Amino acid sequence: MSRFSVPDMHCGHCKAKIEDALLEADGGAELAFDMEKREVTVDSVLETGEVVDTIKSAGYAATELG
């Protein structure tokens, strides 16, 4: 499970775009969104770089948090 900062995620539409992209890449992924902190937690078979690239493909920059 990894946590990512997505600073430009500020509304439900942003969340839905990111969620759709991640679930398309891994239909079994478990996602948790913290809109206040603009973070997403991802439990997935995808590697960290793949998660970042998938979020980027949805139009948002992402950085893994420690």
PQR file of N, CA, C, O and H, with PARSE charges and radii, in Angstrom:
ATOM      1  N   MET A   1       0.851  -1.170   0.000 -0.4000 1.5000
ATOM      2  CA  MET A   1       0.000   0.000   0.000 -0.0000 2.0000
ATOM      3  C   MET A   1       0.896   1.233   0.000  0.5500 1.7000
ATOM      4  O   MET A   1       1.856   1.311   0.767 -0.5500 1.4000
ATOM      5  N   SER A   2       0.580   2.186  -0.857 -0.4000 1.5000
ATOM      6  CA  SER A   2       1.373   3.404  -0.973 -0.0000 2.0000
ATOM      7  C   SER A   2       0.458   4.617  -0.955  0.5500 1.7000
ATOM      8  O   SER A   2      -0.706   4.555  -1.351 -0.5500 1.4000
ATOM      9  H   SER A   2      -0.200   2.122  -1.480  0.4000 1.0000
ATOM     10  N   ARG A   3       1.023   5.724  -0.482 -0.4000 1.5000
ATOM     11  CA  ARG A   3       0.279   6.979  -0.382 -0.0000 2.0000
ATOM     12  C   ARG A   3       0.924   7.994  -1.320  0.5500 1.7000
ATOM     13  O   ARG A   3       2.147   8.091  -1.409 -0.5500 1.4000
ATOM     14  H   ARG A   3       1.969   5.775  -0.160  0.4000 1.0000
ATOM     15  N   PHE A   4       0.071   8.752  -2.020 -0.4000 1.5000
ATOM     16  CA  PHE A   4       0.547   9.703  -3.015 -0.0000 2.0000
ATOM     17  C   PHE A   4      -0.073  11.074  -2.786  0.5500 1.7000
ATOM     18  O   PHE A   4      -1.257  11.195  -2.472 -0.5500 1.4000
ATOM     19  H   PHE A   4      -0.923   8.673  -1.947  0.4000 1.0000
ATOM     20  N   SER A   5       0.746  12.097  -2.949 -0.4000 1.5000
ATOM     21  CA  SER A   5       0.267  13.473  -2.941 -0.0000 2.0000
ATOM     22  C   SER A   5      -0.160  13.821  -4.360  0.5500 1.7000
ATOM     23  O   SER A   5       0.576  13.597  -5.321 -0.5500 1.4000
ATOM     24  H   SER A   5       1.707  11.999  -3.205  0.4000 1.0000
ATOM     25  N   VAL A   6      -1.371  14.375  -4.472 -0.4000 1.5000
ATOM     26  CA  VAL A   6      -1.890  14.812  -5.776 -0.0000 2.0000
ATOM     27  C   VAL A   6      -2.389  16.245  -5.573  0.5500 1.7000
ATOM     28  O   VAL A   6      -3.583  16.466  -5.370 -0.5500 1.4000
ATOM     29  H   VAL A   6      -1.969  14.556  -3.691  0.4000 1.0000
ATOM     30  N   PRO A   7      -1.468  17.221  -5.630 -0.5600 1.5000
ATOM     31  CA  PRO A   7      -1.803  18.588  -5.230  0.2800 2.0000
ATOM     32  C   PRO A   7      -2.905  19.259  -6.040  0.5500 1.7000
ATOM     33  O   PRO A   7      -3.565  20.166  -5.532 -0.5500 1.4000
ATOM     34  N   ASP A   8      -3.122  18.840  -7.279 -0.4000 1.5000
ATOM     35  CA  ASP A   8      -4.160  19.470  -8.103 -0.0000 2.0000
ATOM     36  C   ASP A   8      -5.522  18.787  -7.994  0.5500 1.7000
ATOM     37  O   ASP A   8      -6.459  19.171  -8.694 -0.5500 1.4000
ATOM     38  H   ASP A   8      -2.586  18.103  -7.691  0.4000 1.0000
ATOM     39  N   MET A   9      -5.645  17.788  -7.133 -0.4000 1.5000
ATOM     40  CA  MET A   9      -6.924  17.095  -6.925 -0.0000 2.0000
ATOM     41  C   MET A   9      -7.727  17.902  -5.903  0.5500 1.7000
ATOM     42  O   MET A   9      -7.422  17.890  -4.710 -0.5500 1.4000
ATOM     43  H   MET A   9      -4.884  17.476  -6.564  0.4000 1.0000
ATOM     44  N   HIS A  10      -8.749  18.599  -6.383 -0.4000 1.5000
ATOM     45  CA  HIS A  10      -9.467  19.491  -5.474 -0.0000 2.0000
ATOM     46  C   HIS A  10     -10.988  19.331  -5.484  0.5500 1.7000
ATOM     47  O   HIS A  10     -11.688  20.041  -4.763 -0.5500 1.4000
ATOM     48  H   HIS A  10      -8.996  18.609  -7.352  0.4000 1.0000
ATOM     49  N   CYS A  11     -11.503  18.406  -6.296 -0.4000 1.5000
ATOM     50  CA  CYS A  11     -12.960  18.261  -6.346 -0.0000 2.0000
ATOM     51  C   CYS A  11     -13.339  16.815  -6.672  0.5500 1.7000
ATOM     52  O   CYS A  11     -12.480  15.982  -6.960 -0.5500 1.4000
ATOM     53  H   CYS A  11     -10.934  17.829  -6.882  0.4000 1.0000
ATOM     54  N   GLY A  12     -14.613  16.543  -6.623 -0.4000 1.5000
ATOM     55  CA  GLY A  12     -15.106  15.205  -6.909 -0.0000 2.0000
ATOM     56  C   GLY A  12     -14.818  14.755  -8.331  0.5500 1.7000
ATOM     57  O   GLY A  12     -14.592  13.569  -8.575 -0.5500 1.4000
ATOM     58  H   GLY A  12     -15.311  17.220  -6.389  0.4000 1.0000
ATOM     59  N   HIS A  13     -14.823  15.692  -9.269 -0.4000 1.5000
ATOM     60  CA  HIS A  13     -14.510  15.352 -10.664 -0.0000 2.0000
ATOM     61  C   HIS A  13     -13.061  14.881 -10.783  0.5500 1.7000
ATOM     62  O   HIS A  13     -12.772  13.906 -11.476 -0.5500 1.4000
ATOM     63  H   HIS A  13     -15.006  16.655  -9.071  0.4000 1.0000
ATOM     64  N   CYS A  14     -12.158  15.580 -10.101 -0.4000 1.5000
ATOM     65  CA  CYS A  14     -10.737  15.179 -10.096 -0.0000 2.0000
ATOM     66  C   CYS A  14     -10.609  13.766  -9.530  0.5500 1.7000
ATOM     67  O   CYS A  14      -9.938  12.912 -10.110 -0.5500 1.4000
ATOM     68  H   CYS A  14     -12.393  16.372  -9.538  0.4000 1.0000
ATOM     69  N   LYS A  15     -11.254  13.533  -8.405 -0.4000 1.5000
ATOM     70  CA  LYS A  15     -11.207  12.227  -7.743 -0.0000 2.0000
ATOM     71  C   LYS A  15     -11.708  11.141  -8.695  0.5500 1.7000
ATOM     72  O   LYS A  15     -11.091  10.083  -8.822 -0.5500 1.4000
ATOM     73  H   LYS A  15     -11.800  14.226  -7.934  0.4000 1.0000
ATOM     74  N   ALA A  16     -12.823  11.407  -9.357 -0.4000 1.5000
ATOM     75  CA  ALA A  16     -13.419  10.414 -10.258 -0.0000 2.0000
ATOM     76  C   ALA A  16     -12.494  10.095 -11.432  0.5500 1.7000
ATOM     77  O   ALA A  16     -12.384   8.935 -11.828 -0.5500 1.4000
ATOM     78  H   ALA A  16     -13.325  12.266  -9.254  0.4000 1.0000
ATOM     79  N   LYS A  17     -11.830  11.102 -11.991 -0.4000 1.5000
ATOM     80  CA  LYS A  17     -10.910  10.862 -13.111 -0.0000 2.0000
ATOM     81  C   LYS A  17      -9.746   9.983 -12.675  0.5500 1.7000
ATOM     82  O   LYS A  17      -9.357   9.057 -13.387 -0.5500 1.4000
ATOM     83  H   LYS A  17     -11.919  12.045 -11.669  0.4000 1.0000
ATOM     84  N   ILE A  18      -9.194  10.278 -11.500 -0.4000 1.5000
ATOM     85  CA  ILE A  18      -8.064   9.501 -10.982 -0.0000 2.0000
ATOM     86  C   ILE A  18      -8.517   8.087 -10.642  0.5500 1.7000
ATOM     87  O   ILE A  18      -7.837   7.115 -10.970 -0.5500 1.4000
ATOM     88  H   ILE A  18      -9.510  11.030 -10.922  0.4000 1.0000
ATOM     89  N   GLU A  19      -9.662   7.977  -9.985 -0.4000 1.5000
ATOM     90  CA  GLU A  19     -10.203   6.669  -9.614 -0.0000 2.0000
ATOM     91  C   GLU A  19     -10.449   5.811 -10.853  0.5500 1.7000
ATOM     92  O   GLU A  19     -10.071   4.640 -10.883 -0.5500 1.4000
ATOM     93  H   GLU A  19     -10.214   8.766  -9.718  0.4000 1.0000
ATOM     94  N   ASP A  20     -11.076   6.384 -11.866 -0.4000 1.5000
ATOM     95  CA  ASP A  20     -11.352   5.641 -13.104 -0.0000 2.0000
ATOM     96  C   ASP A  20     -10.058   5.153 -13.755  0.5500 1.7000
ATOM     97  O   ASP A  20      -9.980   4.009 -14.203 -0.5500 1.4000
ATOM     98  H   ASP A  20     -11.383   7.335 -11.843  0.4000 1.0000
ATOM     99  N   ALA A  21      -9.050   6.016 -13.806 -0.4000 1.5000
ATOM    100  CA  ALA A  21      -7.780   5.644 -14.438 -0.0000 2.0000
ATOM    101  C   ALA A  21      -7.097   4.513 -13.677  0.5500 1.7000
ATOM    102  O   ALA A  21      -6.601   3.564 -14.284 -0.5500 1.4000
ATOM    103  H   ALA A  21      -9.113   6.945 -13.441  0.4000 1.0000
ATOM    104  N   LEU A  22      -7.071   4.612 -12.351 -0.4000 1.5000
ATOM    105  CA  LEU A  22      -6.409   3.582 -11.548 -0.0000 2.0000
ATOM    106  C   LEU A  22      -7.152   2.252 -11.625  0.5500 1.7000
ATOM    107  O   LEU A  22      -6.526   1.195 -11.713 -0.5500 1.4000
ATOM    108  H   LEU A  22      -7.474   5.383 -11.857  0.4000 1.0000
ATOM    109  N   LEU A  23      -8.479   2.300 -11.593 -0.4000 1.5000
ATOM    110  CA  LEU A  23      -9.249   1.058 -11.661 -0.0000 2.0000
ATOM    111  C   LEU A  23      -9.201   0.440 -13.059  0.5500 1.7000
ATOM    112  O   LEU A  23      -9.337  -0.775 -13.203 -0.5500 1.4000
ATOM    113  H   LEU A  23      -8.987   3.158 -11.522  0.4000 1.0000
ATOM    114  N   GLU A  24      -9.010   1.261 -14.079 -0.4000 1.5000
ATOM    115  CA  GLU A  24      -8.833   0.719 -15.429 -0.0000 2.0000
ATOM    116  C   GLU A  24      -7.490  -0.016 -15.520  0.5500 1.7000
ATOM    117  O   GLU A  24      -7.384  -1.051 -16.179 -0.5500 1.4000
ATOM    118  H   GLU A  24      -8.899   2.248 -13.961  0.4000 1.0000
ATOM    119  N   ALA A  25      -6.472   0.527 -14.856 -0.4000 1.5000
ATOM    120  CA  ALA A  25      -5.143  -0.096 -14.869 -0.0000 2.0000
ATOM    121  C   ALA A  25      -5.095  -1.343 -13.996  0.5500 1.7000
ATOM    122  O   ALA A  25      -4.390  -2.301 -14.315 -0.5500 1.4000
ATOM    123  H   ALA A  25      -6.558   1.367 -14.321  0.4000 1.0000
ATOM    124  N   ASP A  26      -5.848  -1.333 -12.888 -0.4000 1.5000
ATOM    125  CA  ASP A  26      -5.907  -2.478 -11.967 -0.0000 2.0000
ATOM    126  C   ASP A  26      -7.295  -2.512 -11.346  0.5500 1.7000
ATOM    127  O   ASP A  26      -7.568  -1.809 -10.373 -0.5500 1.4000
ATOM    128  H   ASP A  26      -6.421  -0.555 -12.629  0.4000 1.0000
ATOM    129  N   GLY A  27      -8.164  -3.330 -11.911 -0.4000 1.5000
ATOM    130  CA  GLY A  27      -9.545  -3.421 -11.448 -0.0000 2.0000
ATOM    131  C   GLY A  27      -9.699  -3.883 -10.016  0.5500 1.7000
ATOM    132  O   GLY A  27     -10.756  -3.691  -9.416 -0.5500 1.4000
ATOM    133  H   GLY A  27      -7.942  -3.901 -12.701  0.4000 1.0000
ATOM    134  N   GLY A  28      -8.663  -4.492  -9.455 -0.4000 1.5000
ATOM    135  CA  GLY A  28      -8.722  -4.963  -8.076 -0.0000 2.0000
ATOM    136  C   GLY A  28      -8.097  -4.008  -7.078  0.5500 1.7000
ATOM    137  O   GLY A  28      -7.993  -4.329  -5.894 -0.5500 1.4000
ATOM    138  H   GLY A  28      -7.804  -4.648  -9.942  0.4000 1.0000
ATOM    139  N   ALA A  29      -7.680  -2.838  -7.543 -0.4000 1.5000
ATOM    140  CA  ALA A  29      -7.033  -1.867  -6.649 -0.0000 2.0000
ATOM    141  C   ALA A  29      -8.016  -1.374  -5.594  0.5500 1.7000
ATOM    142  O   ALA A  29      -9.207  -1.210  -5.860 -0.5500 1.4000
ATOM    143  H   ALA A  29      -7.764  -2.578  -8.505  0.4000 1.0000
ATOM    144  N   GLU A  30      -7.497  -1.143  -4.396 -0.4000 1.5000
ATOM    145  CA  GLU A  30      -8.276  -0.520  -3.329 -0.0000 2.0000
ATOM    146  C   GLU A  30      -7.742   0.890  -3.160  0.5500 1.7000
ATOM    147  O   GLU A  30      -6.541   1.098  -2.990 -0.5500 1.4000
ATOM    148  H   GLU A  30      -6.530  -1.277  -4.180  0.4000 1.0000
ATOM    149  N   LEU A  31      -8.652   1.858  -3.207 -0.4000 1.5000
ATOM    150  CA  LEU A  31      -8.272   3.264  -3.189 -0.0000 2.0000
ATOM    151  C   LEU A  31      -8.946   3.978  -2.031  0.5500 1.7000
ATOM    152  O   LEU A  31     -10.103   3.710  -1.707 -0.5500 1.4000
ATOM    153  H   LEU A  31      -9.628   1.689  -3.345  0.4000 1.0000
ATOM    154  N   ALA A  32      -8.207   4.892  -1.410 -0.4000 1.5000
ATOM    155  CA  ALA A  32      -8.768   5.746  -0.367 -0.0000 2.0000
ATOM    156  C   ALA A  32      -8.315   7.174  -0.658  0.5500 1.7000
ATOM    157  O   ALA A  32      -7.124   7.434  -0.830 -0.5500 1.4000
ATOM    158  H   ALA A  32      -7.267   5.110  -1.673  0.4000 1.0000
ATOM    159  N   PHE A  33      -9.266   8.085  -0.712 -0.4000 1.5000
ATOM    160  CA  PHE A  33      -8.971   9.477  -1.041 -0.0000 2.0000
ATOM    161  C   PHE A  33      -9.134  10.360   0.188  0.5500 1.7000
ATOM    162  O   PHE A  33     -10.097  10.216   0.941 -0.5500 1.4000
ATOM    163  H   PHE A  33     -10.233   7.874  -0.572  0.4000 1.0000
ATOM    164  N   ASP A  34      -8.190  11.274   0.389 -0.4000 1.5000
ATOM    165  CA  ASP A  34      -8.287  12.313   1.413 -0.0000 2.0000
ATOM    166  C   ASP A  34      -8.254  13.637   0.662  0.5500 1.7000
ATOM    167  O   ASP A  34      -7.187  14.157   0.335 -0.5500 1.4000
ATOM    168  H   ASP A  34      -7.408  11.391  -0.223  0.4000 1.0000
ATOM    169  N   MET A  35      -9.437  14.169   0.396 -0.4000 1.5000
ATOM    170  CA  MET A  35      -9.531  15.380  -0.414 -0.0000 2.0000
ATOM    171  C   MET A  35      -8.937  16.587   0.308  0.5500 1.7000
ATOM    172  O   MET A  35      -8.363  17.467  -0.335 -0.5500 1.4000
ATOM    173  H   MET A  35     -10.303  13.747   0.661  0.4000 1.0000
ATOM    174  N   GLU A  36      -9.063  16.639   1.620 -0.4000 1.5000
ATOM    175  CA  GLU A  36      -8.527  17.771   2.377 -0.0000 2.0000
ATOM    176  C   GLU A  36      -7.006  17.842   2.259  0.5500 1.7000
ATOM    177  O   GLU A  36      -6.435  18.920   2.087 -0.5500 1.4000
ATOM    178  H   GLU A  36      -9.529  15.925   2.142  0.4000 1.0000
ATOM    179  N   LYS A  37      -6.360  16.683   2.353 -0.4000 1.5000
ATOM    180  CA  LYS A  37      -4.896  16.630   2.243 -0.0000 2.0000
ATOM    181  C   LYS A  37      -4.437  16.479   0.794  0.5500 1.7000
ATOM    182  O   LYS A  37      -3.247  16.582   0.497 -0.5500 1.4000
ATOM    183  H   LYS A  37      -6.823  15.808   2.492  0.4000 1.0000
ATOM    184  N   ARG A  38      -5.395  16.235  -0.106 -0.4000 1.5000
ATOM    185  CA  ARG A  38      -5.104  15.992  -1.524 -0.0000 2.0000
ATOM    186  C   ARG A  38      -4.152  14.809  -1.682  0.5500 1.7000
ATOM    187  O   ARG A  38      -3.106  14.898  -2.325 -0.5500 1.4000
ATOM    188  H   ARG A  38      -6.362  16.152   0.135  0.4000 1.0000
ATOM    189  N   GLU A  39      -4.556  13.706  -1.073 -0.4000 1.5000
ATOM    190  CA  GLU A  39      -3.771  12.476  -1.103 -0.0000 2.0000
ATOM    191  C   GLU A  39      -4.649  11.297  -1.506  0.5500 1.7000
ATOM    192  O   GLU A  39      -5.861  11.297  -1.289 -0.5500 1.4000
ATOM    193  H   GLU A  39      -5.406  13.634  -0.550  0.4000 1.0000
ATOM    194  N   VAL A  40      -4.014  10.305  -2.091 -0.4000 1.5000
ATOM    195  CA  VAL A  40      -4.694   9.051  -2.408 -0.0000 2.0000
ATOM    196  C   VAL A  40      -3.809   7.905  -1.930  0.5500 1.7000
ATOM    197  O   VAL A  40      -2.597   7.897  -2.148 -0.5500 1.4000
ATOM    198  H   VAL A  40      -3.030  10.305  -2.268  0.4000 1.0000
ATOM    199  N   THR A  41      -4.444   6.941  -1.275 -0.4000 1.5000
ATOM    200  CA  THR A  41      -3.753   5.733  -0.841 -0.0000 2.0000
ATOM    201  C   THR A  41      -4.169   4.616  -1.784  0.5500 1.7000
ATOM    202  O   THR A  41      -5.354   4.416  -2.050 -0.5500 1.4000
ATOM    203  H   THR A  41      -5.428   6.948  -1.098  0.4000 1.0000
ATOM    204  N   VAL A  42      -3.177   3.895  -2.284 -0.4000 1.5000
ATOM    205  CA  VAL A  42      -3.416   2.885  -3.315 -0.0000 2.0000
ATOM    206  C   VAL A  42      -2.863   1.546  -2.849  0.5500 1.7000
ATOM    207  O   VAL A  42      -1.682   1.429  -2.522 -0.5500 1.4000
ATOM    208  H   VAL A  42      -2.214   4.057  -2.068  0.4000 1.0000
ATOM    209  N   ASP A  43      -3.734   0.530  -2.823 -0.4000 1.5000
ATOM    210  CA  ASP A  43      -3.320  -0.851  -2.570 -0.0000 2.0000
ATOM    211  C   ASP A  43      -3.555  -1.584  -3.886  0.5500 1.7000
ATOM    212  O   ASP A  43      -4.693  -1.859  -4.263 -0.5500 1.4000
ATOM    213  H   ASP A  43      -4.693   0.625  -3.089  0.4000 1.0000
ATOM    214  N   SER A  44      -2.461  -1.895  -4.577 -0.4000 1.5000
ATOM    215  CA  SER A  44      -2.571  -2.381  -5.947 -0.0000 2.0000
ATOM    216  C   SER A  44      -1.391  -3.264  -6.304  0.5500 1.7000
ATOM    217  O   SER A  44      -0.351  -3.241  -5.644 -0.5500 1.4000
ATOM    218  H   SER A  44      -1.536  -1.671  -4.270  0.4000 1.0000
ATOM    219  N   VAL A  45      -1.573  -4.044  -7.362 -0.4000 1.5000
ATOM    220  CA  VAL A  45      -0.461  -4.829  -7.908 -0.0000 2.0000
ATOM    221  C   VAL A  45       0.463  -3.950  -8.744  0.5500 1.7000
ATOM    222  O   VAL A  45       1.554  -4.380  -9.116 -0.5500 1.4000
ATOM    223  H   VAL A  45      -2.417  -4.063  -7.898  0.4000 1.0000
ATOM    224  N   LEU A  46       0.039  -2.725  -9.043 -0.4000 1.5000
ATOM    225  CA  LEU A  46       0.857  -1.808  -9.829 -0.0000 2.0000
ATOM    226  C   LEU A  46       2.077  -1.357  -9.033  0.5500 1.7000
ATOM    227  O   LEU A  46       2.000  -1.163  -7.820 -0.5500 1.4000
ATOM    228  H   LEU A  46      -0.848  -2.375  -8.741  0.4000 1.0000
ATOM    229  N   GLU A  47       3.192  -1.193  -9.717 -0.4000 1.5000
ATOM    230  CA  GLU A  47       4.396  -0.635  -9.104 -0.0000 2.0000
ATOM    231  C   GLU A  47       4.181   0.863  -8.879  0.5500 1.7000
ATOM    232  O   GLU A  47       3.317   1.474  -9.508 -0.5500 1.4000
ATOM    233  H   GLU A  47       3.255  -1.350 -10.703  0.4000 1.0000
ATOM    234  N   THR A  48       4.970   1.446  -7.982 -0.4000 1.5000
ATOM    235  CA  THR A  48       4.846   2.867  -7.660 -0.0000 2.0000
ATOM    236  C   THR A  48       4.896   3.735  -8.915  0.5500 1.7000
ATOM    237  O   THR A  48       4.060   4.622  -9.088 -0.5500 1.4000
ATOM    238  H   THR A  48       5.672   0.950  -7.471  0.4000 1.0000
ATOM    239  N   GLY A  49       5.858   3.489  -9.778 -0.4000 1.5000
ATOM    240  CA  GLY A  49       5.983   4.275 -11.006 -0.0000 2.0000
ATOM    241  C   GLY A  49       4.774   4.147 -11.908  0.5500 1.7000
ATOM    242  O   GLY A  49       4.385   5.106 -12.576 -0.5500 1.4000
ATOM    243  H   GLY A  49       6.538   2.769  -9.637  0.4000 1.0000
ATOM    244  N   GLU A  50       4.178   2.966 -11.930 -0.4000 1.5000
ATOM    245  CA  GLU A  50       2.976   2.750 -12.739 -0.0000 2.0000
ATOM    246  C   GLU A  50       1.798   3.545 -12.180  0.5500 1.7000
ATOM    247  O   GLU A  50       0.995   4.086 -12.940 -0.5500 1.4000
ATOM    248  H   GLU A  50       4.493   2.187 -11.387  0.4000 1.0000
ATOM    249  N   VAL A  51       1.697   3.613 -10.852 -0.4000 1.5000
ATOM    250  CA  VAL A  51       0.626   4.401 -10.231 -0.0000 2.0000
ATOM    251  C   VAL A  51       0.806   5.874 -10.590  0.5500 1.7000
ATOM    252  O   VAL A  51      -0.148   6.536 -10.997 -0.5500 1.4000
ATOM    253  H   VAL A  51       2.350   3.174 -10.235  0.4000 1.0000
ATOM    254  N   VAL A  52       2.029   6.388 -10.440 -0.4000 1.5000
ATOM    255  CA  VAL A  52       2.312   7.788 -10.771 -0.0000 2.0000
ATOM    256  C   VAL A  52       1.991   8.058 -12.240  0.5500 1.7000
ATOM    257  O   VAL A  52       1.370   9.072 -12.562 -0.5500 1.4000
ATOM    258  H   VAL A  52       2.804   5.850 -10.109  0.4000 1.0000
ATOM    259  N   ASP A  53       2.406   7.163 -13.129 -0.4000 1.5000
ATOM    260  CA  ASP A  53       2.135   7.335 -14.561 -0.0000 2.0000
ATOM    261  C   ASP A  53       0.643   7.286 -14.866  0.5500 1.7000
ATOM    262  O   ASP A  53       0.158   8.020 -15.727 -0.5500 1.4000
ATOM    263  H   ASP A  53       2.910   6.340 -12.868  0.4000 1.0000
ATOM    264  N   THR A  54      -0.080   6.425 -14.167 -0.4000 1.5000
ATOM    265  CA  THR A  54      -1.526   6.310 -14.380 -0.0000 2.0000
ATOM    266  C   THR A  54      -2.232   7.580 -13.924  0.5500 1.7000
ATOM    267  O   THR A  54      -3.120   8.080 -14.615 -0.5500 1.4000
ATOM    268  H   THR A  54       0.314   5.828 -13.468  0.4000 1.0000
ATOM    269  N   ILE A  55      -1.843   8.101 -12.769 -0.4000 1.5000
ATOM    270  CA  ILE A  55      -2.431   9.359 -12.290 -0.0000 2.0000
ATOM    271  C   ILE A  55      -2.084  10.487 -13.261  0.5500 1.7000
ATOM    272  O   ILE A  55      -2.923  11.339 -13.557 -0.5500 1.4000
ATOM    273  H   ILE A  55      -1.122   7.695 -12.208  0.4000 1.0000
ATOM    274  N   LYS A  56      -0.850  10.489 -13.753 -0.4000 1.5000
ATOM    275  CA  LYS A  56      -0.425  11.501 -14.727 -0.0000 2.0000
ATOM    276  C   LYS A  56      -1.254  11.402 -16.002  0.5500 1.7000
ATOM    277  O   LYS A  56      -1.605  12.422 -16.595 -0.5500 1.4000
ATOM    278  H   LYS A  56      -0.169   9.797 -13.513  0.4000 1.0000
ATOM    279  N   SER A  57      -1.570  10.178 -16.428 -0.4000 1.5000
ATOM    280  CA  SER A  57      -2.371   9.998 -17.647 -0.0000 2.0000
ATOM    281  C   SER A  57      -3.785  10.556 -17.481  0.5500 1.7000
ATOM    282  O   SER A  57      -4.455  10.873 -18.464 -0.5500 1.4000
ATOM    283  H   SER A  57      -1.285   9.349 -15.946  0.4000 1.0000
ATOM    284  N   ALA A  58      -4.231  10.672 -16.227 -0.4000 1.5000
ATOM    285  CA  ALA A  58      -5.543  11.262 -15.947 -0.0000 2.0000
ATOM    286  C   ALA A  58      -5.460  12.789 -15.887  0.5500 1.7000
ATOM    287  O   ALA A  58      -6.478  13.470 -15.763 -0.5500 1.4000
ATOM    288  H   ALA A  58      -3.687  10.414 -15.429  0.4000 1.0000
ATOM    289  N   GLY A  59      -4.222  13.323 -15.979 -0.4000 1.5000
ATOM    290  CA  GLY A  59      -4.049  14.773 -16.020 -0.0000 2.0000
ATOM    291  C   GLY A  59      -3.554  15.399 -14.734  0.5500 1.7000
ATOM    292  O   GLY A  59      -3.648  16.614 -14.565 -0.5500 1.4000
ATOM    293  H   GLY A  59      -3.395  12.769 -16.080  0.4000 1.0000
ATOM    294  N   TYR A  60      -3.024  14.586 -13.815 -0.4000 1.5000
ATOM    295  CA  TYR A  60      -2.614  15.096 -12.507 -0.0000 2.0000
ATOM    296  C   TYR A  60      -1.205  14.635 -12.160  0.5500 1.7000
ATOM    297  O   TYR A  60      -0.833  13.493 -12.427 -0.5500 1.4000
ATOM    298  H   TYR A  60      -2.947  13.598 -13.952  0.4000 1.0000
ATOM    299  N   ALA A  61      -0.427  15.527 -11.566 -0.4000 1.5000
ATOM    300  CA  ALA A  61       0.899  15.153 -11.074 -0.0000 2.0000
ATOM    301  C   ALA A  61       0.730  14.429  -9.750  0.5500 1.7000
ATOM    302  O   ALA A  61      -0.170  14.748  -8.972 -0.5500 1.4000
ATOM    303  H   ALA A  61      -0.729  16.456 -11.349  0.4000 1.0000
ATOM    304  N   ALA A  62       1.593  13.455  -9.493 -0.4000 1.5000
ATOM    305  CA  ALA A  62       1.539  12.702  -8.236 -0.0000 2.0000
ATOM    306  C   ALA A  62       2.955  12.427  -7.757  0.5500 1.7000
ATOM    307  O   ALA A  62       3.870  12.212  -8.552 -0.5500 1.4000
ATOM    308  H   ALA A  62       2.323  13.195 -10.125  0.4000 1.0000
ATOM    309  N   THR A  63       3.113  12.440  -6.442 -0.4000 1.5000
ATOM    310  CA  THR A  63       4.392  12.133  -5.816 -0.0000 2.0000
ATOM    311  C   THR A  63       4.142  11.147  -4.695  0.5500 1.7000
ATOM    312  O   THR A  63       3.235  11.342  -3.886 -0.5500 1.4000
ATOM    313  H   THR A  63       2.370  12.614  -5.796  0.4000 1.0000
ATOM    314  N   GLU A  64       4.941  10.083  -4.638 -0.4000 1.5000
ATOM    315  CA  GLU A  64       4.794   9.122  -3.548 -0.0000 2.0000
ATOM    316  C   GLU A  64       5.232   9.772  -2.249  0.5500 1.7000
ATOM    317  O   GLU A  64       6.235  10.484  -2.204 -0.5500 1.4000
ATOM    318  H   GLU A  64       5.678   9.925  -5.296  0.4000 1.0000
ATOM    319  N   LEU A  65       4.472   9.522  -1.193 -0.4000 1.5000
ATOM    320  CA  LEU A  65       4.819  10.005   0.141 -0.0000 2.0000
ATOM    321  C   LEU A  65       5.467   8.873   0.910  0.5500 1.7000
ATOM    322  O   LEU A  65       5.107   7.711   0.721 -0.5500 1.4000
ATOM    323  H   LEU A  65       3.657   8.943  -1.229  0.4000 1.0000
ATOM    324  N   GLY A  66       6.415   9.191   1.770 -0.4000 1.5000
ATOM    325  CA  GLY A  66       7.164   8.196   2.530 -0.0000 2.0000
ATOM    326  C   GLY A  66       6.403   7.296   3.400  0.5500 1.7000
ATOM    327  O   GLY A  66       6.988   6.439   4.063 -0.5500 1.4000
ATOM    328  H   GLY A  66       6.708  10.135   1.923  0.4000 1.0000
TER
END
